[in-house]
Amino acid sequence: MKIVNFCYYYCFLSGLVAPVTTLAQVYKSIDAEGHIRYSDASATLEKSETIVIPQIAPPTPIVPASPSEVEQPSKPDSEKSHPVTPQKYQSMTIIKPTNQSSTYGNEPVPLAIRLIPPLQSEHTIVVNVDGKKIAGPEAKTHFLLQGIHRGEHTITVQVWDKDGKQQIEATSTVYVFRPFIRKRALPKPSPQ
């Protein structure tokens, strides 16, 4: 498969280079005012000389190296001897929806979380609304919460490690209002 792709690549490049290598003659002429002009046609009124354009060599083929031929970068000694220890979270904030905010209708509620330091590998986030798990465990900090009906709701976000230990938690209260449509007032009938 790689050979076929390489052949297509080589033919494509050859097609780009071929027009350049098969140019017609190029002429250099100097007019009466001393301006130098280049053209593919010989100037009849002005003195012109033929310019020789050197041939362009075809590109050298690029052969991809096999994984065994590629030298793997070595890790520094500090990484080799010590496994990475997880950092303790300093803070966790629910950015959206902000605490005590309001939203309307049965629209999905976007949830964004800021963690300091950022979410670590092998850690997941669980989202609870009014004590009921509705999302997670997932290794992401943005969610779209579905099915939150009107009323006051407490959103609780928790970070858990791979051993099932809770690392940090944040809560936010959101108010969902029923969507409403204002009806236009009918015009009052004018007396006749």
C-alpha positions in Angstrom: 0.0 0.0 0.0 2.9 2.4 0.9 4.5 1.7 -2.5 1.3 2.5 -4.4 1.0 5.8 -2.4 4.6 6.6 -3.1 4.1 6.0 -6.8 1.1 8.4 -6.9 3.1 11.0 -5.0 6.1 10.7 -7.3 3.9 10.9 -10.4 2.2 14.0 -9.0 5.5 15.8 -8.3 6.8 14.8 -11.7 3.8 16.4 -13.3 4.5 19.6 -11.4 8.2 19.7 -12.3 7.8 18.6 -16.0 6.4 21.9 -17.3 9.2 23.8 -15.6 11.9 21.6 -17.2 10.4 21.8 -20.8 10.2 25.6 -21.1 10.8 27.2 -24.5 13.7 29.6 -25.1 13.9 32.6 -22.9 15.3 35.9 -24.4 16.8 38.8 -22.6 16.7 42.2 -24.3 17.6 45.8 -23.4 15.4 48.5 -24.9 16.6 52.0 -25.9 16.0 53.4 -22.4 18.2 50.7 -20.8 15.4 48.6 -19.3 16.0 44.8 -19.2 13.1 42.6 -20.3 12.7 38.9 -20.4 10.4 37.1 -22.9 9.7 33.9 -24.7 9.8 35.7 -28.0 12.9 37.3 -29.6 12.6 41.1 -29.7 12.9 42.2 -33.3 13.6 45.9 -32.7 15.9 45.5 -29.7 19.1 43.5 -29.3 18.3 40.2 -27.5 20.3 37.3 -26.3 19.3 33.7 -25.5 19.3 32.7 -21.9 20.0 29.0 -21.1 17.8 27.6 -18.3 19.4 24.8 -16.4 17.5 21.5 -16.2 15.9 20.8 -12.8 16.6 17.3 -11.4 13.6 15.3 -10.4 13.0 15.1 -6.7 14.7 12.4 -4.8 12.1 9.8 -3.6 11.2 9.9 0.1 11.2 6.5 1.6 9.4 6.2 5.0 11.5 4.6 7.7 10.2 1.5 9.4 9.4 1.9 13.1 12.5 -0.3 14.0 14.8 2.1 12.1 13.5 5.2 13.9 15.6 6.1 16.9 13.4 6.4 20.0 14.2 9.4 22.2 15.5 8.4 25.6 13.9 9.5 28.8 15.8 11.7 31.2 17.1 9.8 34.2 14.7 11.6 36.5 11.7 10.1 34.6 13.2 6.6 34.5 13.8 6.1 38.2 10.7 7.9 39.6 7.1 7.3 38.5 4.9 10.3 38.0 3.0 11.1 41.2 -0.4 12.7 40.9 -0.7 16.2 42.2 -3.3 17.2 44.7 -6.0 19.4 43.2 -5.8 23.0 44.6 -9.2 24.1 43.3 -12.2 23.1 41.3 -14.7 25.6 39.9 -17.9 25.2 38.0 -17.5 28.0 35.4 -20.8 27.4 33.6 -23.5 27.6 34.8 -22.4 30.0 37.5 -23.7 29.6 41.0 -27.3 31.0 41.5 -27.8 31.5 37.7 -31.0 31.0 35.8 -31.8 29.3 32.5 -35.1 28.7 30.6 -36.9 25.8 29.2 -36.0 22.2 28.5 -32.8 23.2 26.7 -29.6 21.3 27.5 -27.5 23.0 30.2 -23.8 23.4 29.3 -21.5 22.5 32.1 -17.8 23.7 32.2 -15.4 22.9 34.9 -12.0 24.5 35.7 -9.5 22.3 37.7 -6.1 23.5 39.1 -4.0 21.6 38.2 -5.8 20.2 35.0 -7.6 16.9 35.1 -4.9 14.2 35.5 -4.7 10.9 33.7 -6.6 8.1 35.2 -8.9 10.6 36.9 -12.6 10.9 35.9 -15.4 13.3 36.6 -18.9 12.4 37.7 -21.8 14.9 37.5 -24.8 14.7 39.9 -27.9 16.8 39.7 -30.0 16.8 43.0 -28.0 13.7 44.2 -28.7 11.6 41.0 -25.8 10.8 38.7 -26.5 12.0 35.2 -23.0 12.0 33.6 -19.7 10.3 34.0 -17.4 8.9 34.9 -15.6 10.6 32.0 -12.2 12.1 31.6 -13.4 15.5 30.3 -14.3 18.9 31.8 -17.2 19.9 29.5 -20.7 18.3 29.6 -24.1 19.0 28.1 -26.7 18.2 30.7 -30.0 16.9 29.3 -33.4 16.5 30.9 -33.1 19.1 33.7 -36.7 20.3 34.3 -37.9 23.6 35.8 -37.1 24.3 39.4 -34.1 24.7 41.6 -31.3 22.2 41.1 -28.0 21.5 42.8 -25.2 20.4 40.4 -22.4 18.5 42.1 -19.2 17.7 40.3 -16.7 15.2 41.7 -13.2 14.0 40.6 -12.4 10.4 41.3 -9.2 8.5 40.9 -8.7 5.0 39.5 -8.9 3.5 43.0 -12.4 4.9 43.6 -11.3 7.7 45.9 -12.9 11.1 45.6 -10.2 13.8 45.1 -12.3 17.0 45.0 -15.9 18.3 44.7 -17.7 21.5 43.7 -21.4 22.5 43.7 -23.5 25.1 42.0 -27.2 25.9 42.2 -29.1 26.6 39.0 -32.7 27.7 38.5 -34.6 26.4 35.4 -37.6 28.4 34.5 -40.5 27.4 32.2 -40.2 28.9 28.8 -43.0 31.3 28.0 -44.2 33.1 24.9 -45.6 36.5 25.2 -48.8 36.8 23.3 -49.4 40.1 21.5 -52.2 42.0 22.9 -55.1 42.2 20.5 -55.8 45.7 19.4 -58.7 47.4 21.0 -61.6 47.8 18.7 -62.1 51.4 17.8 -65.6 52.9 18.3 -67.5 53.3 15.1 
